[in-house]
Amino acid sequence: MKISTGGIPAPENPQPLGTIYVAPWGSTLILPISYTYIAMMGSQGLTDASKIAILNANYMAK
């Protein structure tokens, strides 16, 4: 009986697995993540973030 000493075992099949999951029009979790982010920021937080994003975009454009 061989005792494992830890580490990551070598895969039985070294070929890549390919795609794990697919959504026809993009990532399946993008809408819930975006909605949660916007809901957590609230209206004032979203307004402030938008102002900062516009300021940064204008800075980068120069």
Secondary structure as the mmCIF struct_conf table of DSSP 4:
data_model
#
loop_
_struct_conf.conf_type_id
_struct_conf.id
_struct_conf.beg_label_comp_id
_struct_conf.beg_label_asym_id
_struct_conf.beg_label_seq_id
_struct_conf.end_label_comp_id
_struct_conf.end_label_asym_id
_struct_conf.end_label_seq_id
HELX_LH_PP_P HELX_LH_PP_P1 LYS A 2 SER A 4
BEND BEND1 GLY A 7 GLY A 7
HELX_LH_PP_P HELX_LH_PP_P2 ILE A 8 PRO A 11
BEND BEND2 GLU A 12 ASN A 13
BEND BEND3 GLN A 15 GLN A 15
BEND BEND4 ILE A 20 ILE A 20
TURN_TY1_P TURN_TY1_P1 PRO A 24 TRP A 25
BEND BEND5 GLY A 26 GLY A 26
TURN_TY1_P TURN_TY1_P2 THR A 28 LEU A 29
HELX_RH_AL_P HELX_RH_AL_P1 ILE A 30 ALA A 61
#
